[in-house]
Amino acid sequence: MAIADDNVVTRGYRGRIGNLIFRRWGKKTVVSLAPSTDNRKWSKTQKTNRLRFRNAMAYSRKALNDPDKLKYYRKKAKGMQTI
C-alpha cells in the first residue's frame, strides 16, 4: 500500500484506475491493488443478485438503443437523473 502525501497528481483521487484503488484516509490518499475475486465463493443470494443485476444491465443497454424507449425513459427522469 502506498501513501501519497500532498502529491499534486493524486490529490483528491478516489476510486479505481485499472487495477489500482485510490482511497482517502483522513488527509492522505492511499493507493492499493484491487482485491482479487478469482477464488471468491459467492453465496446463493449473491449469485441471484448478480444475475438480476446482469439482466437489468442487458435490458438497459437494449432500451437505450431503442429510440422509443429512450424517449420514454428521458421523460420519466426527474431532477438530476440522467439516462
C-alpha positions as CSV (number, residue, x, y, z in Angstrom):
1,M,0.0,0.0,0.0
2,A,1.4,3.4,-1.0
3,I,0.5,6.7,0.7
4,A,0.6,9.8,-1.4
5,D,1.0,12.9,0.8
6,D,0.4,16.3,-0.8
7,N,1.0,14.9,-4.3
8,V,-0.5,17.2,-6.9
9,V,-1.0,14.3,-9.3
10,T,-3.0,12.1,-6.9
11,R,-4.5,14.7,-4.6
12,G,-8.2,14.1,-4.3
13,Y,-8.3,10.9,-6.3
14,R,-10.9,8.3,-5.2
15,G,-11.9,5.2,-7.0
16,R,-10.4,2.8,-9.4
17,I,-8.0,3.2,-12.3
18,G,-7.0,-0.1,-13.9
19,N,-6.0,-2.4,-11.1
20,L,-5.3,0.4,-8.6
21,I,-7.7,1.5,-5.9
22,F,-7.4,5.1,-4.6
23,R,-8.8,5.8,-1.1
24,R,-8.9,8.8,1.1
25,W,-7.9,8.2,4.7
26,G,-8.1,11.5,6.6
27,K,-6.0,13.9,4.6
28,K,-4.0,11.2,2.8
29,T,-4.5,9.4,-0.5
30,V,-3.8,5.7,-0.1
31,V,-3.2,3.5,-3.2
32,S,-3.5,-0.2,-3.2
33,L,-4.2,-3.1,-5.5
34,A,-7.7,-4.1,-6.2
35,P,-8.8,-7.3,-4.4
36,S,-8.8,-10.5,-6.4
37,T,-12.2,-12.2,-6.9
38,D,-10.8,-15.2,-8.7
39,N,-11.2,-17.6,-5.8
40,R,-14.2,-16.0,-4.2
41,K,-17.2,-18.2,-3.3
42,W,-20.4,-16.4,-3.9
43,S,-23.4,-17.4,-1.7
44,K,-26.7,-18.4,-3.4
45,T,-28.2,-15.0,-2.6
46,Q,-25.2,-13.2,-4.1
47,K,-25.4,-15.2,-7.2
48,T,-29.1,-14.4,-7.6
49,N,-28.5,-10.7,-7.1
50,R,-25.6,-10.7,-9.5
51,L,-27.7,-12.4,-12.1
52,R,-30.6,-9.9,-11.6
53,F,-28.2,-7.0,-12.0
54,R,-26.7,-8.6,-15.1
55,N,-30.2,-8.9,-16.6
56,A,-31.1,-5.4,-15.6
57,M,-27.9,-4.1,-17.4
58,A,-28.7,-6.1,-20.5
59,Y,-32.3,-4.6,-20.5
60,S,-31.0,-1.0,-20.1
61,R,-28.5,-1.4,-22.9
62,K,-31.3,-2.6,-25.2
63,A,-33.7,0.1,-24.1
64,L,-31.1,2.8,-24.8
65,N,-30.7,1.6,-28.3
66,D,-34.4,1.7,-28.9
67,P,-35.4,5.3,-29.8
68,D,-39.0,4.9,-28.5
69,K,-37.9,3.5,-25.1
70,L,-35.1,6.1,-24.8
71,K,-37.7,8.9,-25.3
72,Y,-40.0,7.3,-22.7
73,Y,-37.2,7.0,-20.1
74,R,-36.0,10.5,-20.7
75,K,-39.5,11.8,-20.0
76,K,-39.6,9.7,-16.8
77,A,-36.3,11.0,-15.5
78,K,-36.7,13.5,-12.6
79,G,-34.4,16.2,-11.3
80,M,-30.8,15.3,-11.6
81,Q,-31.4,11.8,-13.0
82,T,-29.7,11.1,-16.3
83,I,-30.2,8.4,-19.0
